[in-house]
Amino acid sequence: MKRRANALLAIRHIHKEFSGVRVLNDINMDIQTGEVFGILGENGAGKSTLLKVLCGIYTPTSGKIILKGNEVSIQTPMEAKKLGISMIPQEFNLIPTLSVFENIFLGSEIKRGVLLKKEEMRIRTRSLLEELKTDLSPDALIENLSVAEKQMVEIAKALVHESDILIMDEPTTVLTNLEVEILFELISRLKKKNVTMLFISHKLNEVKRLCDRILVLRDGDQICINEVKDVDEQDMVKKMVGRELSQVFPPKSSPGDEVVLGVENLSDATLLKDIHFHLKRGELLGFSGLIGAGRTELAECIMGLRPKTSGDIYVNGEKAQIRSSSDALAHKLGYLSEDRKGKGLLMNFGITENISLISLSKYNHWFINKKKEQQSSKKFIEQFNIKAASLTAELEYLSGGNQQKVYLSKWMDTDPAILILDEPTRGIDVNAKKEIYYFIHSLITQGLSCILISSELEEILGLCTRVLVMREGRITGEMEGRHINEEEIMFRAAGVL
């Protein structure tokens, strides 16, 4: 590797192991002031681990970090911030019961003696939010925000420190196209101010557009460092996976005629208005729309997680009273939330405990049959190609893609007949996406019915046989077969049609 003189940040021979399993192997790189440096790789390649080493979340097993010419030891995130390194994490690190401004200044409160200068923090927060062109209130509680709004708070939280190095781990995954453009404008302004940025994204068009150079990791090994101008998106994929990728999407299959889920005149107290649709056996039904259109709220209403004010839900032709997730489970409904860390998984527990979390009764006959429970987990690890050191590996040490596979396994262990997938490939690399797409396809061909909520139009177009578009809590359009097209989806989502 060619070393650059006067690097702002230099990494020398970094290794990292967990329980004897090496996840980073001899990483070396030099990053310049004002550079946007991309880090690419499949799930489990070591990207997030490397960033967490730089942020003081993990301590390297061996190796050196050199900042502004001096070797530094970064033991905690607070030490990283003092050294001018901030991170926008892939998984949110916010306290739900605190307000936006309290989260942004947590640990860095503005004080006069022992008293907090709350109004000054509110003013600073409002200024940051205006820069991000969001109308969020500084006093809004985190627990009341959407996933996209939480992402904006995480961005503001990183910006408040005015760091020299800003690390972004999948910052655009839950943002609308407009919000992405706002973030890109911000990155451009920060670059002009000589802020250095490390950027992880599975959206290779973003990497190509934003980054000056890229580092590619594969299974913890450093594969290459390239100037972005010298590689195209196909080159990036080949370097990440070490092989050619065939068509990402499986062939579409035709559903049967039997309606397994019917929703009639469904409304809630805040957003949903007179929703009406049906789902057939063996169908993959897509829901498209902008962030805040009501897709997640609809899924939560169907699953009994959000109270409805009117309307009916029918399962296999019979009216279903679904007032809780237990009721939904009894009707063989499953739901992968878009927020796997906050609502789906226990990050400090192992794989087996997470998979059997809601299906424990299958293994409980006076006592929990641990052997049977572990055998089931092993089956899913093999079926989903989950990469982990052991069944007891805590989920916080798994990559985002492997966490998502565990989440899928958790619901498949309940033997669902209807599965609602809310942003199932958020933060997942191209190869893991393909694995999940083909697994969903296999479920469909076996007669299971799926609803896919996705903000990625390519995903909706490539997978779904029928698409419903939502806007402001209503269904504004329906397309099927060859009539599904990107232009009409966007027009209906934006209210043009």
N, C-alpha and C positions, 0 to 999 in steps of 0.2 A: 504493500500500500504506500502510495506517495504521501509523505507527510508535508503539511503546509506550515510555513513559518508564521509565527505570531498568532497562533490559533487562540480564539477566546476560550474554547473548551477542547481539551484533549483527553481521550480515553485510551488507556494503555493496558492491554492484556487482561481485560475484565473477564472473570469467571464467576458464575453463580450456581450453587447447588441447593437443592431442597431434599433433605433426607437421603443424601447420597446420589440423587439423580441430577445430573448436570443439565441446566436449562440455558446457560450462556457459556460459550466456549471461545475464549481468546478474542474478545471484541476490541478492535482498535479503530479510532477515527479522530479526525481533527475538524472542528467546526469554527467557521469564521464569524466575526461580528457582522450582524445584519443579514445573515444567510437564512434562507428557509430550507431546512434539511429534512428530507422525507425518509421515513423508516418503514420498510415494506416486509411482508412475510405472511405466511398462512397462520391460522390460529395455532398457538403452541410453538410458534417459531422463536419467541423470546422478546418480541417488541415491547410489550407492556412491562415485562420484567426489567428490561434495560432502562426504560424511562423511570421506573420506580427506584432503581439503583441511583439514578441521577437526582431523584427527589428526596432521598433519605428514607423512603418507605422500606426498602431492603438494603442490607449491607452486603457488598460484594464478598464472595468467598476469597478472592484474590484479585490483584490488579490495582491500578492507580487512576484517579481522576485529577486532572490538572486544570485549574481555572485561572485565567489571566496570568499564566506562567508559574503559578504556585500549586503544589500538591495539596489537596483538601480532603478531609474526611467528613462525609456527610452522614450523620447518624440518625437525624430526624427531619421531617418535613419543615419544621421551624428553622433548623439550621440551614436548610436549602434556601428558604425564603430570605434569610439574612445574607446569604451569599448571592442573592439576586436571581434565584431559580424558582419559577412558579409553574404549576401544572393544572391544566384543565383535564380532569380524569374522564375516562370512558364511563365508569360507574359513578353515580352522584355521591358526593360526600357532604350532604346537607342535613341539618337538624330540622325535622318536619315541624316541630312546635315553635320554632323561632321564625321571626320575620325575615324578609329579604335582606334588609340592611344589617340585621344582627348576624346573619350567616356570612355576609360579605366581609364584615369586620371582625368575625370571630377569631380571637387570639391576637388581633391587631387593633383593639379598640382605641378610639381617640378619647383621651381623658384629660380632666383638669384635677390634679391631685388624685383622689380616689373616686371622683364622680365622673360618670360617662358623659361625653358631649354628644348626646343622641341626635340633636338637631343638625350638628355639623356632619355626622355620619349619614343622616338622611339626605342632606344636600349633596354630599359626595356620591352617594348611591344613585340619586336621581340623575346626576350628571353622567355617570357611567351607563345607566340604562338608556338615556337619551342618545349617547354615542352608539349604542347598539340598536337604536331606533325601535325600542319596545316600550309600550305604555304601562308596564308593570309598576305597581305602587311599591315604594320602599317598605311600607308597613304590611304588605300582603304576607300571609303565612305560607311557608313552603308546602305544607300538607294540602293546600288548596290549589296548587299550581299544576299545570299540565307538564308532561315530560319535556316538551320543547321549551317551556318557560323556565323549568329547572335548569336546563342546559344553558340558557342565557344568564342565569344567576351564577352558574359555575364559571362562565367566561368573565363576567364582571368581577367575581371573587378573585380571579387570577390577575386581572388588570389593575386592581386597586393597589397592588404592591409596586407597580411601575418597575418590573423586573428587567434584568438584562437578557435573561433567557426564559422564553415562554414555551412550555411543552404542551402540545395539543394531541390528545389521544381520542381519535374518532369524534371530532367536535361537531360534525355536520350531520350525523346519522339521523337525528330526530328533528332536524330543522326543515322548514319549507324552503322552496327555491329562493324566495325573497329573502328569508333569513340567512340563507347560505351566502347570497350576494352581499348582504350587509357585513357578514363576517369576513368575506374575502376583501372587501374595501378596507376593513379595519386592519387586516393582515398587511395590506399594501401600505397603509399609513405607518404602522409599527415598523415595517422594514425600512422606510425612509428615515425613521428615528433611530436606526441602528439596533433595533431589538432583534435578537437572534431567536429563531423559532424552530423547534423540532416538531414535525408534523406526521402523525400516523393516520392513514385513511385507506380503506379498502376500495374507495372510489378512485380508480386510477386516473380518470380524467381530471380530478381535482389535483392529484399529485403532479400530473403533467403541466397543469396550469399554474400552480403555485410555487413548486419547489425548484431550487437551483441544482441540488444534487440529491441522490438517493443512496441509502444503505439497504441492501437486501439481506435478510436473515432467513435461514432454513434450518429447522430443528436445533436452534441455538447456535448454529455456526454462521460466521460472516461469509456470505457468498461473493459480494462485490460492492464497490462504491462507484457510481457512475454520475456523470453530468446528465441532467435530465434531457438536455437537447440531443444527446447521443442515443437515447432509447425511446421506443414508442411503447404503447400500452401492451402490445403482444410480447415484446421483449421482457417487460416487467413481469408478466405472468409466467413466462418460461423460466425466468430466474427464480421466482418465488416457489414454483412447484417442481422445478427440475425436469419437466416434461411438457409435451404439448397437451393442451386441453381441448377436448372435443366439445360439441355443442353443449352449453350449460343446461338448457331446459329439456326435460323429457317430453315425449310426445303427449299431446292432450288426448284424454279418453272421454267418451260420451257418457253422460249420466243416464240413470234409468228414469222411469216416469214417476216412481213413487215419491211423494213428498214426505220427508222425514221431519222437517221443521217448518212451522208456519208462524209468522208474526203478523198480527192484524191491529192496526190503529194504535200502535204503541207510542206513548208519550211519557216524559218524566217532568219533574217540577222545574228544571233549569234549561234544558236544551232540546231534547228530542220532541219532535212534533209529528204525530200521525204516521209512524213508520209502518210500512206494509211490504212484506216480501216472503218468499218461500225458498227452501233448500231441498234439492232432490237427493235421493240415495246415489252415492258415487259421484257427487258433484263437487267441483272446486269453484266456489263462488267468491269472486273478488269484491272488496269494498275499497273504493278509491275516494280521494278528496284531500283537501288541504288540512293542515294541522288545526284542530279546533272545530272540525266539521261535525263531530259527534260520533265517529266510528267506534272509538274506544268506549264511550258512554253507552252506545247501543250494546256492545258486547257485554259490558258489566250489567246492564239491565236484563239481558237474556239470562245471564248466569246468577241473577239474584243478588248481585253485589251492589246494585243501585236500585232504589225503589221506583216502580213505575206508578204513574198517576192514572193511567187508563190503558186499555188495550189488552189483548190476549196472546198467549204463546201456546202453540200446539206442537206436541211431539208425537210423531207417528199417527197423526189424525185425531189425537185426544188432547183436550185442554189440559195444560200442565200448570199447577200452582207452584211457581218457583220464587220463593222469598229469601233463599239463602243458597250458598254454594253447596251445602249438603243436599238441598232439593235438586239442584242442577246435576249433581253427581248421581243421584238416585235415578235420574232420567237419562243417564249415560252421556251427559254433556261434559266436555273438557274445555279449558281456556288457558292458553299461554298468554299472560299479560305482556305488554310491551316493556314493562319494568321488571325484568327477571330478578334483579338484586333486591329491589324494595318489596315486591309482592309475590315472588315466585320461589325463591331459594333461601336456604339458611347457609350463609357463606362460611360460618365457622364449624359446620358439620361436614361429615364425609359424604361420599357418593351414595352409599347404600341407604343412609338415613334420609337423604333428600329424595331418592327415588321412591321409597316406601312411605313417604310422609303422609299422603292422603289415601293410601291403599293398605294401611297397616293391618286392617281387619283380615286381609287375605292370609296373613302370617301369624295371626293371634288366635291360638286355640288353647285357652287357659294360660299359655305363655307364648312369647314371640319365638317363632321358629327361625332362629338366626341363620341356620344353614340354608333353608329355603329362600330366605330374604336375600342372602348373598348370591345364591345361584341365579336368582332373577336379575340382580344387578350385573352379574357377569354376562348374562345374555344380552342386556342392553349395551354394555360397554363394547361387546363384539359387534352388535348390530349397528350401532351408531359410530363405531370407530372412535370411541372416547379415549383420549390420551391422558393418562394419569399414572402416578407412581404406584398407587394401590387403591383398593376400595375405600380405605379410610382417609384418603387424601382430602384435606379440607378444600372446599370449593373456591375459597379466595385465592388459592395458589394455582388454579386452573385458568387457562385462557378463556376469553369471552365466548369463543366458539364451542369449547368443550363444556362450559357452564350451560350454554343453550342446549346442547345435546342431552345433558343431564336433566334439564327442565322438560324437554320433550319426553324423555324416558319416564319421568315422574308421572306425566299424564297418560302415557301409553300403558303404564302399569295399572291404571284404573279400568282398562278395556272400554274406552269410549266408543260410541257410535257416531257422535257428532263432535268435531274438534274445531274450536275457534282459535286461529293463529294471528296474534296481534304483533306485527313487525317481527316475524320469527327469525329474520336474518340480519337484524340490527347488529352492526359491529362484527360481522363474520366475513372471512376472506372468501375469495372466489371458489376455491375448491370445497370448502365446508358448505358453502351455499349449494353447490351442485349436489353434494351428498344429501342435504336436507330436502332439496327439490325432488330428488329421485325417491327418497323415502316417503314423502307426501304422496307422490304419484303411485307408489306401491300400495299405500293405504286406500287411495281412491279406487284403484282397480280391484281391491278386495271388498269394496262396498261401503267403506267408511265415507262420511260426508264432511267436507271442510269448508269453513269460511276463512278467507285470507284477507286480512287488513294490512295494507302495505302502502308506504309513501313512495316506493320506487316503482315508477310506471313500467319500467322494463320487466319487473317481476310480475306485475298484474297482467301485462300483455302476453308474456311468455308462458304463464301457467294456467290462467283461468279460462274456463269455457263460457262464463257469463260474468258481467261486471255491473255493479251498482255504484253510482256516484252519489256522494253526500255533500251537502253544503248547508251550514247553519242549522244542523239538526234535522234536516229533511233529506229524503232521497230525491235527487233531481234528474236522474237519468238511468236507463238500463240498456246495456248492449250485450249482444250474444254472437258467438261464432266469428265469422269474418267481418262483422260490423264493429267489433271492438277496435278502436283506434285512439291513439294518443291525443290527437287534436280535439276530438269531441269530449274525451274525459276531462281535459284541462278547461275547455270552454264551460262545461257543466259545473265543474268544481269551482270555477271563478265567478259563475253567475252570468256568463256571457250568453249562454243558451237558456 
